[in-house]
């Protein structure tokens, strides 16, 4: 999911029609120009983000005078996305989390871009495991993976210091996370640790933490929710909530609201995507000085770090001219900065000039050598506090990644939201019974 994403997240609701012109004027109606509606930012992004987008829009239109870019505020949200796509109310180019790729392409809702991707000449550069998220059984491609992330532990350096903890030595085990959460809560009255619980994000985060304990939600087409890693995660939540009282009093958080609370200084730690810094500073006004990021703790020989990301796609029903314009935009706006030095520098210069984040840690969607080389191209423009993210940057490639479950992912996550909420709101919740029922319900979805 996007860190939504997320995921990976990452979940998204399109703004109202009145808000669609927030970052660009409507098409100018010039004869012969193709109007292309493209996703920009979630509602609430700061003015500097729109300034940077306007500069990039002008650069693209100068190179492509036959295309008129119209920016559309966009945020993917699981409960509403499918209806918006079916209703045709999404932009011509938008992003989806890896978890949605297979379902949407199998439903015939995404545009086939195989020939265009081949013509661009870099299809073989994609990480094959990532490309599989948007590749049909026949090998056809239905989108462009544009960004990936791994789950990391986000933490507030200021709250660490207030609790007498060293922000340059963040926790490395789940026991240490629990100890730090209790210290933060006792010293500050804030939630030492929090987790997402609704709009499918509770299931996403339960999946992430379970993977870090060696537990996985699906194997060989079967639901495996009822496993020791999932149970250990729920017991961890229970102990923080009911024994330590270190999780605050808000147990209905999703990707947006937990970010808002963290940016406001009300949460000491939580897990989310490694790319989250950009959204925290752009959309939630986070003070960069308080931000810290380290790897998610690993527990046991089978422990893995959950990864995710998003894909630039187009609806299956757009016309040929819009499709051609969309391919040009995706290639220019999303892809070239990953592999072309001049494009990477131009993108970094434009973002840096508008005060936008440059250098946020991500995982490569292309080969790792290309990614590492691209960091050298943009080094003069990097403005994120990467020293405050050293725990993640130095440790992530030592962890073994694992993808999110692929069968009815969002529906399974929705089931698990209720499980997480129950554990956090009922001290005597029967975790074994909850997992047995969730496993049964998830298998029914898969079988159906």
C-alpha positions in Angstrom: 0.0 0.0 0.0 1.0 3.7 -0.4 2.6 5.3 2.3 -0.5 4.5 0.3 1.5 3.0 -1.2 1.1 3.6 1.1 0.4 2.5 0.4 2.2 1.4 0.5 0.3 3.1 0.6 -2.5 4.7 0.5 -5.9 4.8 -0.2 -7.7 7.4 -2.3 -10.7 9.7 -2.6 -11.0 12.1 -5.5 -11.8 15.7 -4.6 -15.1 17.3 -5.6 -15.5 18.7 -9.1 -15.0 22.2 -7.7 -11.6 21.2 -6.4 -10.4 19.7 -9.6 -9.0 23.0 -10.8 -7.0 23.7 -7.7 -3.6 23.1 -9.2 -4.2 24.0 -12.8 -6.7 25.9 -15.0 -9.2 23.9 -17.1 -8.3 23.1 -20.6 -7.8 26.1 -22.8 -9.8 24.7 -25.7 -7.1 25.3 -28.2 -8.0 23.4 -31.4 -5.7 20.4 -31.9 -4.5 20.2 -28.3 -5.3 17.0 -26.3 -6.5 17.8 -22.8 -5.0 15.3 -20.3 -6.3 15.2 -16.8 -3.5 14.0 -14.5 -3.4 13.2 -10.7 -1.5 15.6 -8.6 -1.7 15.7 -4.7 -4.2 14.9 -2.0 -6.4 17.7 -0.8 -4.5 19.8 1.7 -1.1 19.8 0.0 0.8 23.0 0.6 1.1 25.8 -1.9 4.7 25.1 -2.6 3.7 21.6 -4.0 1.4 23.3 -6.5 4.1 25.8 -7.4 6.5 22.9 -8.2 3.8 21.1 -10.2 3.0 24.3 -12.2 6.6 24.6 -13.1 6.8 21.0 -14.2 3.5 21.3 -16.2 5.0 24.3 -18.0 8.2 22.4 -18.8 6.2 19.4 -20.2 3.9 21.6 -22.3 6.8 23.5 -23.8 8.2 20.2 -25.0 4.7 18.9 -26.0 2.8 21.9 -27.2 0.0 19.7 -28.5 -0.9 18.5 -25.0 -2.8 20.6 -22.4 -2.2 19.3 -18.8 -5.0 19.7 -16.3 -4.0 18.8 -12.7 -6.6 17.0 -10.5 -6.3 16.6 -6.8 -6.2 12.9 -6.0 -5.9 10.5 -3.1 -6.5 6.8 -3.3 -8.9 5.4 -0.7 -9.8 1.7 -0.7 -13.5 2.1 0.3 -14.3 4.5 -2.6 -11.8 3.9 -5.3 -13.5 1.1 -7.2 -16.8 3.1 -7.5 -14.9 6.1 -8.8 -13.1 4.1 -11.4 -16.3 2.4 -12.5 -18.1 5.8 -12.7 -15.3 7.3 -14.8 -14.6 10.1 -12.3 -10.9 9.5 -12.0 -8.2 11.4 -14.0 -6.8 10.1 -17.3 -3.5 9.3 -15.5 -3.5 8.3 -11.8 -1.6 6.0 -9.5 -2.7 2.8 -7.7 -1.0 0.7 -5.1 0.7 -2.5 -6.2 -2.0 -4.5 -4.4 -4.7 -3.3 -6.8 -2.9 -4.0 -10.1 -3.9 -7.6 -10.6 -7.5 -7.2 -9.7 -8.0 -4.1 -11.9 -6.2 -5.6 -15.0 -8.1 -8.9 -14.6 -11.4 -6.9 -14.5 -10.4 -5.2 -17.8 -10.3 -1.7 -16.1 -6.7 -0.7 -17.0 -5.2 0.3 -20.3 -2.7 -2.1 -21.9 0.5 -0.2 -22.4 2.8 -3.1 -23.4 3.7 -1.8 -26.9 4.3 1.7 -25.7 6.5 0.4 -22.8 8.5 -1.7 -25.2 8.9 1.2 -27.6 10.3 3.4 -24.8 13.1 0.9 -24.5 13.4 0.4 -20.7 10.9 -2.4 -20.0 13.7 -4.8 -19.2 15.1 -2.4 -16.5 12.2 -2.9 -14.2 12.6 -5.1 -11.1 10.8 -8.3 -12.3 9.2 -8.8 -8.9 7.7 -5.3 -9.0 6.7 -5.5 -12.7 4.7 -8.7 -11.9 2.2 -6.6 -9.9 1.0 -5.0 -13.2 1.6 -7.9 -15.6 -1.2 -10.1 -16.9 -1.0 -13.9 -17.2 -0.3 -13.4 -20.9 2.8 -11.2 -20.1 1.1 -7.9 -21.2 1.8 -4.8 -19.1 -1.0 -2.5 -17.8 0.9 0.3 -16.1 4.3 1.7 -15.1 5.7 0.9 -11.6 6.9 4.3 -10.6 7.8 4.2 -6.9 8.4 1.5 -4.2 8.9 1.6 -0.5 9.6 -0.7 2.4 7.9 -0.4 5.8 10.0 1.6 8.3 9.6 2.8 11.9 8.7 6.5 11.9 9.6 8.3 15.2 9.5 11.7 16.7 13.0 12.8 17.8 11.6 15.5 20.1 9.5 13.1 22.0 12.4 10.7 22.3 14.5 13.4 23.9 11.7 14.4 26.2 11.5 10.8 27.4 15.3 10.6 28.0 15.9 8.5 24.9 18.6 8.9 22.3 17.0 9.8 19.0 20.2 8.7 17.2 19.8 5.2 18.6 16.2 4.2 17.8 14.8 0.8 18.9 16.0 -2.3 17.0 13.7 -4.9 18.6 9.9 -4.9 19.3 10.7 -5.2 23.0 12.7 -2.0 22.7 9.8 -0.3 20.8 7.5 -1.2 23.7 10.0 0.2 26.3 10.4 3.4 24.3 6.6 3.8 23.9 6.0 3.4 27.6 8.8 5.9 28.4 7.4 8.5 25.9 3.8 8.1 27.2 4.9 8.4 30.9 7.1 11.5 30.2 4.9 13.4 27.8 1.3 12.2 28.1 1.4 11.5 24.3 0.9 8.2 22.6 4.2 6.5 22.7 3.1 4.2 19.9 0.1 4.1 17.6 -1.2 2.0 14.7 -3.7 2.5 11.9 -7.0 0.7 12.3 -9.5 1.7 9.6 -10.2 2.1 5.9 -8.2 -1.1 5.2 -5.0 0.4 6.8 -5.4 -1.7 10.0 -5.1 -4.8 8.0 -2.2 -3.4 6.0 -0.2 -2.6 9.2 -1.1 -5.9 10.8 0.2 -7.6 7.7 3.5 -5.6 7.9 4.2 -6.3 11.5 3.3 -9.9 11.2 5.8 -10.3 8.3 8.5 -8.8 10.6 7.7 -11.7 13.0 7.7 -14.4 10.2 3.9 -14.5 9.7 2.3 -14.2 6.3 -1.3 -13.8 5.4 -1.5 -16.0 2.2 0.5 -18.9 0.9 -0.2 -21.0 -2.3 -3.6 -19.5 -2.8 -4.8 -20.1 0.8 -5.4 -17.8 3.7 -2.9 -18.2 6.5 -4.0 -15.4 8.8 -4.2 -17.6 11.8 -0.4 -17.9 12.4 2.0 -17.2 15.2 3.3 -13.9 13.7 -0.1 -12.4 13.5 -1.0 -13.5 17.0 2.3 -12.1 18.4 1.5 -8.7 16.7 -2.0 -8.5 18.2 -0.6 -9.5 21.6 2.0 -6.7 21.2 -0.8 -4.2 20.5 -2.8 -5.6 23.5 0.1 -5.2 25.9 0.9 -1.6 24.8 -2.7 -0.7 25.0 -3.9 -2.5 28.2 -0.8 -3.1 30.3 1.3 0.0 29.5 -1.4 2.5 28.4 1.1 3.8 25.9 -1.1 4.1 22.8 -3.2 7.1 23.6 -6.9 7.1 23.3 -7.6 7.3 19.5 -8.1 3.9 18.0 -9.8 4.9 14.8 -6.8 6.1 12.7 -6.0 5.7 9.0 -3.2 6.8 6.8 -4.2 10.4 6.8 -5.2 10.8 10.4 -2.2 9.1 11.9 0.1 11.3 9.8 -1.8 14.3 11.0 -1.4 13.3 14.6 2.3 12.5 14.2 3.0 15.8 12.5 1.2 17.6 15.4 3.6 15.9 17.8 1.0 13.6 19.4 2.6 10.2 18.5 6.0 8.9 19.3 6.3 6.0 16.9 4.3 4.1 14.2 5.1 2.0 11.1 4.5 3.2 7.6 6.2 3.4 4.2 9.8 4.7 3.9 8.7 7.4 1.5 6.4 9.0 4.0 8.6 12.1 4.7 7.5 13.7 1.5 3.8 13.6 2.4 4.4 14.5 6.0 6.1 17.7 5.1 4.1 18.5 2.0 0.6 17.7 3.2 0.8 17.7 7.0 3.2 20.5 7.8 5.7 18.3 9.7 8.7 20.1 11.3 11.5 18.2 9.6 13.8 18.7 12.7 11.6 16.2 14.7 11.5 13.4 12.1 13.3 10.1 12.5 13.2 6.9 10.4 14.7 3.5 11.0 14.1 0.0 9.8 11.2 -2.0 11.2 12.4 -4.5 13.8 12.9 -8.1 12.7 12.0 -11.0 15.0 12.9 -14.6 14.0 14.7 -16.4 11.1 11.7 -16.1 8.8 11.2 -12.3 9.4 10.8 -10.1 6.3 10.0 -6.5 5.6 6.8 -5.7 3.8 7.2 -3.7 0.7 4.8 -1.8 -1.5 4.5 1.0 -3.9 2.4 2.5 -6.7 1.9 2.3 -10.4 1.0 5.0 -12.9 -2.0 3.8 -14.9 -4.8 4.9 -17.3 -8.4 3.7 -17.5 -9.1 1.1 -20.2 -11.8 3.3 -21.9 -9.8 6.4 -22.8 -9.4 7.2 -26.5 -6.2 6.8 -28.5 -5.2 10.5 -28.4 -5.6 10.6 -24.7 -3.7 7.4 -24.3 -0.8 8.7 -26.4 -0.7 11.9 -24.4 -0.8 9.9 -21.1 2.1 7.7 -22.2 4.2 10.9 -22.8 3.2 12.3 -19.4 4.0 9.1 -17.5 7.3 8.7 -19.2 8.3 12.4 -18.6 6.8 13.0 -15.2 7.4 9.7 -13.5 9.9 7.5 -15.3 12.7 9.6 -16.9 13.9 11.1 -13.6 14.6 7.5 -12.5 17.0 6.7 -15.3 18.1 9.9 -17.2 20.6 12.2 -15.6 19.3 15.4 -17.2 15.7 14.6 -16.3 16.6 13.7 -12.8 18.5 16.9 -12.3 15.7 19.0 -13.8 13.2 17.3 -11.5 15.3 17.8 -8.4 16.1 21.4 -9.3 12.4 22.2 -9.8 11.3 20.5 -6.5 14.2 22.0 -4.5 13.4 25.5 -5.8 9.8 25.2 -4.5 10.9 23.8 -1.1 9.7 20.2 -1.9 11.5 17.1 -0.6 14.4 15.8 -2.6 16.1 12.5 -1.6 13.4 10.8 0.5 14.4 7.1 0.9 12.6 4.7 -1.5 13.3 1.3 -2.9 14.3 1.0 -6.6 11.6 0.0 -9.1 14.5 -0.4 -11.6 17.8 -2.1 -11.0 19.6 -1.0 -7.8 22.7 0.2 -9.8 20.5 2.7 -11.7 18.9 3.9 -8.5 22.2 4.4 -6.7 23.6 6.3 -9.7 20.6 8.6 -9.8 21.3 9.6 -6.2 24.7 10.9 -7.2 23.1 13.0 -10.0 20.8 14.8 -7.6 23.1 15.0 -4.6 23.5 18.9 -4.8 19.7 19.3 -4.5 19.0 16.7 -1.7 17.3 18.7 1.1 15.8 15.9 3.3 17.6 15.2 6.6 19.0 11.8 5.5 21.2 11.8 8.6 17.9 11.5 10.7 17.0 8.5 8.5 20.3 6.7 8.8 18.8 3.8 10.6 16.7 3.0 7.6 19.1 4.0 4.8 21.9 1.9 6.3 19.8 -1.1 7.2 17.1 -1.6 4.6 19.2 -3.6 2.1 20.1 -6.1 4.8 16.4 -7.0 5.3 14.6 -9.5 3.1 11.6 -7.9 1.3 8.2 -9.6 0.9 5.2 -8.4 -1.1 1.8 -7.8 0.1 -0.8 -10.6 -0.3 -2.2 -10.6 -3.8 -5.7 -12.3 -3.5 -8.5 -9.9 -2.5 -6.0 -7.8 -0.7 -8.1 -4.8 0.2 -11.1 -6.9 1.2 -8.9 -9.0 3.5 -7.4 -5.8 4.9 -10.9 -4.6 5.7 -11.6 -7.8 7.6 -8.5 -7.3 9.6 -9.3 -3.7 10.5 -12.1 -5.0 12.7 -9.7 -7.5 14.4 -7.2 -4.7 15.3 -10.0 -2.4 16.5 -11.4 -5.2 18.7 -8.0 -5.9 20.4 -7.5 -2.2 21.1 -11.0 -1.5 22.4 -11.7 -4.7 24.3 -9.2 -5.8 27.0 -10.5 -9.3 27.0 -10.8 -9.8 23.3 -10.2 -13.5 22.3 -7.4 -13.2 19.8 -7.4 -16.9 18.9 -11.2 -16.7 18.1 -10.8 -13.5 16.2 -8.0 -15.0 14.0 -9.9 -18.2 13.4 -12.9 -16.3 12.1 -10.8 -13.9 10.1 -9.0 -16.8 8.5 -12.4 -18.4 7.6 -13.8 -15.2 6.2 -10.7 -14.5 4.1 -10.7 -18.0 2.6 -14.3 -17.5 1.6 -13.3 -14.4 -0.2 -10.5 -16.2 -2.0 -12.7 -19.2 -2.9 -15.5 -16.9 -4.1 
